[in-house]
Amino acid sequence: MLDSLNPGIRWLLTCVLLVGVFGSSPASAFVEVRQHKMRCSAAFPCPRELEGRVNFWIDIYSRWHSQDAVLHDAVVPSRVYKVIEGRACGRKGNTAFIKDQKKRIAAELHTLAKKVDRKSPVNSAYQKHLLKLFPERSSNDIRRAAGDIRCQSGNHDGFTAALRRFGTYGPMVRRVLKNSGLHSDIQYLPFVESSYNPKAYSRVGAAGLWQIMPATGRTLGLELDATVDERLDPEAASWAAVRYLKDARKTLTVAARARNSRVSQSELSPFVITSYNYGVNGMRRAINKLGPDYMRVINQYRSRKFQVAVKNFYAGFLAARHVARNHKRFFGDITPGRPLQYQTLILERPVSIARVQSVFGLTEAQLKALNPALTRFVWHGWRFIPDGYRLRL
């Protein structure tokens, strides 16, 4: 019927039909994840089966903004059903709207599954788009997907800010990695963890550039008390992250070689990186059960906490590495922050922040920028900076 109409009227009617399906908010109903050519390394390989996930996260970091809601398949993230501009996923006022959009997409998927079962023609433009996302045309897979629709906000603007902070903290992180003998690619992990923000806090209590939990921080030798929280010190936290990653690789190597004596360190790298999110014991249990095959673990391992964030962590790391390496292609010219420059003085006795300001002629803002580990109790003058503290000036 549409084919027989005047082209202008046909275009207008198509737009009206799409508004009826998706509502009136700005949206892209026919979005596809772009294909990106990545340069991978032996140290941190890019499994071919992981390419779809990595491409999805590259687009999240570089294409869509924090106010954009990307509705996609939680199991196969590169299946993007719709992008809604100005409707960030986590914003309280958007909850009902996002829920309604998920219901609409689920209904479209159920309708599509029925058509595939009946071998009926698929006529609507949007259902044709959906069908392209399921090249095997499995009605069971389509029905499963209807129950696994997830909302992910974009991060273009957040990654832009992270690149500026990378100019400030990246040189220090690279120096720590070089001195510890770890691969330089690990410098891209804080993009995923904190967007390179040393002041970042998570909802579960992780803090700093490397998002370290309190108990983990103490285990790794960081000082955490009412006076000092070294998780917020980028350099101290970087050394703690190094200790974690080295210990994790040793632990997971033992577990992996108990299952496969020929497993390489390259094959173990995805497990080590993922353990930074999931925990080394969780990764060890996964290897004990399924062996050191990363894609097998991603696809088959079942655990209450082994969910979307964990399954996408290594892919997100690879994506962050790609975007950061090629930032001019994605963002144009960005003025990076100035690298940190300071001298370190180890205090022989406790001293007040006021005394430090007086002796060295520095403002509170200058001292805070260089000594973020000091807590508000110090800045308010309620506690002295402890002896042994490495004061940066």
C-alpha positions as CSV (number, residue, x, y, z in Angstrom):
1,M,0.0,0.0,0.0
2,L,2.8,2.5,0.9
3,D,4.6,1.7,-2.3
4,S,1.6,3.2,-4.3
5,L,1.7,6.6,-2.5
6,N,3.4,9.8,-3.6
7,P,7.0,9.6,-2.2
8,G,6.5,12.7,-0.1
9,I,3.3,11.4,1.5
10,R,5.0,8.0,2.0
11,W,7.9,9.6,3.9
12,L,5.5,11.6,6.1
13,L,3.4,8.5,6.9
14,T,6.5,6.5,7.8
15,C,7.6,9.2,10.2
16,V,4.1,9.2,11.8
17,L,4.2,5.4,12.2
18,L,7.6,5.6,13.9
19,V,6.4,8.2,16.3
20,G,3.5,6.0,17.2
21,V,5.9,3.1,18.0
22,F,8.6,5.1,19.8
23,G,7.0,8.2,21.2
24,S,8.0,11.8,20.5
25,S,11.5,12.0,22.2
26,P,14.5,12.4,19.8
27,A,15.5,8.9,18.9
28,S,17.5,6.9,16.4
29,A,15.5,3.8,15.5
30,F,17.9,2.4,13.0
31,V,21.2,2.7,14.8
32,E,23.9,0.1,14.1
33,V,27.2,-0.3,16.1
34,R,30.1,0.7,13.9
35,Q,32.9,-1.7,13.0
36,H,36.3,-0.6,14.3
37,K,39.7,-1.8,13.2
38,M,41.7,-2.4,16.3
39,R,45.4,-2.9,16.8
40,C,45.8,-5.5,19.4
41,S,48.9,-6.7,21.2
42,A,50.2,-10.1,22.4
43,A,50.0,-8.9,26.0
44,F,46.3,-8.0,25.8
45,P,44.7,-9.9,22.9
46,C,41.4,-9.2,21.2
47,P,39.5,-12.5,20.7
48,R,37.5,-12.4,17.5
49,E,34.4,-13.5,19.4
50,L,34.8,-10.4,21.6
51,E,34.8,-7.9,18.7
52,G,31.1,-7.1,18.9
53,R,31.3,-6.2,22.5
54,V,34.4,-4.1,22.0
55,N,32.8,-2.2,19.1
56,F,29.8,-1.5,21.3
57,W,32.0,0.0,24.0
58,I,34.0,2.0,21.6
59,D,30.8,3.6,20.4
60,I,29.6,4.2,24.0
61,Y,32.9,6.0,24.8
62,S,33.2,8.0,21.6
63,R,29.8,8.3,19.8
64,W,27.0,8.7,22.3
65,H,26.8,11.2,25.1
66,S,26.0,10.8,28.8
67,Q,22.5,12.1,28.2
68,D,21.8,9.5,25.5
69,A,20.1,6.2,26.5
70,V,21.3,3.2,24.4
71,L,18.8,0.4,24.5
72,H,20.5,-2.9,23.6
73,D,20.7,-6.6,24.2
74,A,22.4,-7.4,27.5
75,V,23.7,-10.7,26.2
76,V,24.8,-9.4,22.8
77,P,25.6,-5.8,23.5
78,S,26.2,-4.9,19.8
79,R,22.5,-5.4,19.1
80,V,21.4,-1.8,19.6
81,Y,17.6,-1.4,19.3
82,K,17.3,2.3,19.8
83,V,19.2,5.4,21.0
84,I,17.2,8.1,22.8
85,E,18.8,11.5,23.1
86,G,18.4,13.5,26.3
87,R,17.2,10.5,28.4
88,A,20.1,9.2,30.5
89,C,19.5,5.7,31.8
90,G,20.1,6.4,35.5
91,R,18.3,9.7,35.9
92,K,15.3,9.3,38.3
93,G,12.9,11.3,36.1
94,N,13.5,9.0,33.1
95,T,12.8,5.7,34.8
96,A,9.2,5.3,33.7
97,F,9.9,6.5,30.2
98,I,12.8,4.1,29.7
99,K,10.7,1.2,31.2
100,D,8.0,2.0,28.6
101,Q,10.5,2.1,25.8
102,K,11.8,-1.3,26.8
103,K,8.2,-2.7,26.8
104,R,7.6,-1.3,23.3
105,I,10.8,-2.9,22.0
106,A,10.0,-6.2,23.7
107,A,6.5,-6.2,22.1
108,E,8.1,-5.6,18.7
109,L,10.5,-8.5,19.3
110,H,7.7,-10.9,20.3
111,T,5.8,-9.9,17.2
112,L,8.9,-10.5,15.1
113,A,9.4,-13.9,16.7
114,K,5.9,-14.9,15.7
115,K,6.5,-13.8,12.2
116,V,9.7,-15.8,12.0
117,D,7.9,-18.9,13.3
118,R,5.1,-18.5,10.8
119,K,7.5,-17.5,8.0
120,S,5.3,-14.4,7.5
121,P,6.7,-11.4,5.6
122,V,8.3,-8.6,7.7
123,N,7.1,-5.4,6.2
124,S,7.7,-2.6,8.7
125,A,11.0,-0.7,8.5
126,Y,11.7,-1.1,12.2
127,Q,11.0,-4.8,12.2
128,K,13.3,-5.2,9.2
129,H,16.0,-3.4,11.2
130,L,15.4,-5.8,14.2
131,L,15.6,-8.8,12.0
132,K,19.0,-7.7,10.7
133,L,20.2,-7.9,14.3
134,F,19.4,-11.6,14.3
135,P,21.1,-13.0,11.2
136,E,20.4,-16.6,12.2
137,R,16.7,-15.7,12.4
138,S,16.1,-17.8,15.5
139,S,12.7,-17.1,17.0
140,N,13.9,-18.5,20.3
141,D,16.8,-16.1,20.4
142,I,14.5,-13.2,19.5
143,R,12.1,-14.1,22.4
144,R,15.1,-14.5,24.8
145,A,16.3,-11.0,23.7
146,A,12.9,-9.5,24.5
147,G,13.5,-10.3,28.2
148,D,17.1,-9.0,28.2
149,I,16.8,-5.4,27.0
150,R,19.3,-3.1,28.9
151,C,19.8,0.6,29.0
152,Q,23.4,2.0,28.8
153,S,24.2,5.7,28.9
154,G,26.8,7.0,26.5
155,N,30.1,8.5,27.7
156,H,31.5,10.7,24.9
157,D,31.6,13.8,27.2
158,G,32.9,11.8,30.1
159,F,35.7,10.2,28.1
160,T,36.7,13.7,26.8
161,A,37.1,14.9,30.4
162,A,39.0,11.7,31.1
163,L,41.5,12.4,28.3
164,R,42.2,15.8,29.8
165,R,42.9,14.2,33.2
166,F,45.0,11.5,31.5
167,G,47.4,14.3,30.5
168,T,47.8,15.1,34.3
169,Y,48.0,11.6,35.7
170,G,49.0,9.4,32.8
171,P,52.8,10.2,32.9
172,M,52.9,9.2,36.6
173,V,50.9,5.9,35.9
174,R,53.2,5.0,33.1
175,R,56.3,5.6,35.3
176,V,54.9,3.3,38.0
177,L,54.0,0.6,35.5
178,K,57.5,0.8,33.9
179,N,59.3,0.7,37.3
180,S,57.2,-2.3,38.3
181,G,57.7,-4.2,35.1
182,L,54.0,-4.3,34.1
183,H,52.8,-3.6,30.5
184,S,52.2,0.0,29.6
185,D,48.7,-0.9,28.2
186,I,47.5,-1.1,31.8
187,Q,47.5,2.7,31.8
188,Y,44.2,2.5,30.1
189,L,42.4,0.6,32.9
190,P,41.6,3.8,34.9
191,F,39.5,5.0,32.0
192,V,37.2,2.2,32.7
193,E,37.4,2.3,36.5
194,S,37.2,6.1,37.2
195,S,37.4,8.0,34.0
196,Y,40.8,8.9,35.3
197,N,39.2,10.9,38.2
198,P,41.3,10.5,41.4
199,K,38.3,11.9,43.4
200,A,35.8,9.3,42.1
201,Y,33.6,7.3,44.5
202,S,31.4,4.4,43.6
203,R,28.0,3.5,45.1
204,V,29.6,0.5,46.8
205,G,32.5,2.5,48.4
206,A,35.3,2.1,45.9
207,A,37.4,5.2,45.6
208,G,40.1,7.0,43.6
209,L,41.8,6.6,40.3
210,W,41.8,2.8,40.6
211,Q,38.5,2.4,42.4
212,I,39.9,0.4,45.4
213,M,37.6,-0.8,48.1
214,P,38.5,-0.1,51.7
215,A,39.3,-3.7,52.8
216,T,41.2,-4.3,49.5
217,G,43.2,-1.1,50.0
218,R,44.4,-2.2,53.5
219,T,45.3,-5.6,52.2
220,L,47.4,-3.9,49.5
221,G,49.2,-1.8,52.0
222,L,47.4,1.5,51.7
223,E,46.8,3.6,54.8
224,L,43.1,4.3,55.5
225,D,42.0,6.1,58.6
226,A,40.4,9.3,59.8
227,T,43.5,11.3,58.7
228,V,44.7,9.7,55.5
229,D,43.0,7.7,52.7
230,E,45.7,6.7,50.3
231,R,43.1,5.3,47.8
232,L,42.7,9.0,46.8
233,D,46.5,9.4,46.3
234,P,47.0,8.6,42.5
235,E,50.6,7.5,43.0
236,A,50.0,5.4,46.1
237,A,46.9,3.9,44.6
238,S,48.8,3.1,41.3
239,W,51.4,1.1,43.3
240,A,48.6,-0.7,45.1
241,A,47.0,-1.6,41.8
242,V,50.3,-2.9,40.6
243,R,50.6,-5.2,43.6
244,Y,47.1,-6.4,43.0
245,L,47.6,-7.2,39.3
246,K,50.9,-9.0,40.0
247,D,49.4,-11.1,42.7
248,A,46.3,-11.8,40.6
249,R,48.4,-13.0,37.7
250,K,50.4,-15.4,39.9
251,T,47.2,-16.8,41.5
252,L,45.4,-17.2,38.2
253,T,48.4,-18.8,36.5
254,V,48.5,-21.5,39.1
255,A,44.7,-22.2,38.7
256,A,44.9,-22.1,34.9
257,R,47.9,-24.4,34.6
258,A,46.2,-26.9,36.9
259,R,43.7,-27.3,34.0
260,N,46.0,-26.6,31.0
261,S,49.7,-26.7,31.5
262,R,50.3,-25.0,28.1
263,V,48.2,-21.9,28.8
264,S,50.1,-18.7,27.9
265,Q,50.3,-15.4,29.8
266,S,48.6,-13.8,26.8
267,E,45.6,-16.1,27.3
268,L,45.5,-15.2,31.0
269,S,45.5,-11.5,30.5
270,P,41.7,-11.2,30.0
271,F,41.2,-13.1,33.3
272,V,43.6,-10.8,35.1
273,I,42.0,-7.6,33.9
274,T,38.5,-9.0,34.6
275,S,39.5,-10.0,38.1
276,Y,40.1,-6.3,38.8
277,N,36.3,-6.0,38.7
278,Y,35.1,-9.4,39.8
279,G,37.9,-10.4,42.2
280,V,40.7,-12.9,41.9
281,N,38.8,-15.6,43.8
282,G,35.8,-15.3,41.6
283,M,38.0,-15.6,38.5
284,R,39.8,-18.6,40.0
285,R,36.5,-20.4,40.6
286,A,35.5,-19.7,37.0
287,I,38.8,-21.2,35.7
288,N,38.5,-24.2,38.0
289,K,35.1,-24.9,36.6
290,L,35.5,-24.2,32.9
291,G,39.3,-24.0,32.3
292,P,41.3,-21.0,31.0
293,D,39.2,-20.3,27.9
294,Y,38.0,-16.7,28.3
295,M,35.2,-16.8,25.8
296,R,33.9,-20.1,27.2
297,V,33.8,-18.5,30.7
298,I,32.1,-15.4,29.4
299,N,29.4,-17.4,27.7
300,Q,28.9,-20.3,30.1
301,Y,30.0,-19.4,33.6
302,R,27.0,-18.8,36.0
303,S,27.3,-17.0,39.3
304,R,25.1,-14.5,41.0
305,K,27.6,-11.7,40.7
306,F,29.0,-12.7,37.2
307,Q,26.7,-10.3,35.3
308,V,26.8,-7.7,32.6
309,A,29.5,-5.4,34.2
310,V,31.9,-8.3,34.7
311,K,31.3,-9.9,31.3
312,N,32.0,-6.6,29.6
313,F,34.9,-5.4,31.7
314,Y,37.8,-6.7,29.5
315,A,35.9,-5.6,26.3
316,G,35.5,-2.2,27.9
317,F,39.3,-2.1,28.7
318,L,40.1,-2.9,25.0
319,A,37.7,-0.3,23.9
320,A,39.2,2.4,26.2
321,R,42.6,1.5,24.9
322,H,41.5,1.9,21.3
323,V,39.7,5.2,21.9
324,A,42.5,6.7,24.0
325,R,45.1,5.7,21.5
326,N,43.1,7.2,18.6
327,H,41.5,10.1,20.5
328,K,42.1,12.7,17.7
329,R,40.0,10.6,15.3
330,F,37.1,10.5,17.7
331,F,37.3,13.8,19.5
332,G,39.6,16.1,17.5
333,D,42.2,18.2,19.3
334,I,41.9,18.0,23.1
335,T,44.1,20.1,25.4
336,P,45.5,17.7,28.0
337,G,46.0,18.6,31.6
338,R,49.4,19.5,32.8
339,P,51.4,16.6,34.2
340,L,51.9,16.7,38.0
341,Q,55.1,18.2,39.2
342,Y,56.1,18.1,42.8
343,Q,58.8,17.4,45.4
344,T,58.2,14.9,48.2
345,L,59.0,15.6,51.9
346,I,58.7,12.8,54.4
347,L,57.5,14.3,57.7
348,E,59.5,13.4,60.8
349,R,56.8,14.6,63.2
350,P,53.1,15.4,63.0
351,V,52.3,18.9,61.7
352,S,49.2,21.0,61.1
353,I,48.1,22.0,57.6
354,A,48.3,25.7,58.7
355,R,51.9,25.2,59.6
356,V,52.7,23.7,56.2
357,Q,51.0,26.6,54.5
358,S,52.9,29.1,56.6
359,V,56.3,27.5,56.1
360,F,56.1,26.8,52.4
361,G,53.9,29.7,51.3
362,L,51.3,27.5,49.5
363,T,47.6,27.9,49.4
364,E,45.2,25.3,50.6
365,A,44.0,24.7,47.0
366,Q,47.6,24.0,45.9
367,L,48.2,21.6,48.8
368,K,44.9,19.8,48.2
369,A,45.7,19.2,44.5
370,L,49.0,17.6,45.5
371,N,47.9,15.8,48.6
372,P,44.4,14.4,48.0
373,A,44.8,11.6,50.5
374,L,44.5,13.9,53.4
375,T,41.0,13.9,54.8
376,R,38.7,16.7,55.7
377,F,39.7,16.4,59.4
378,V,43.2,17.6,58.3
379,W,41.9,20.4,56.1
380,H,39.6,21.6,58.9
381,G,42.5,21.7,61.3
382,W,41.0,18.9,63.5
383,R,43.9,16.5,63.0
384,F,47.6,16.9,62.3
385,I,49.3,15.4,59.2
386,P,51.0,12.2,60.7
387,D,54.7,11.6,60.9
388,G,56.0,9.5,58.0
389,Y,53.5,11.0,55.6
390,R,55.0,11.7,52.2
391,L,54.0,15.4,51.8
392,R,54.0,16.6,48.2
393,L,55.0,20.2,47.6
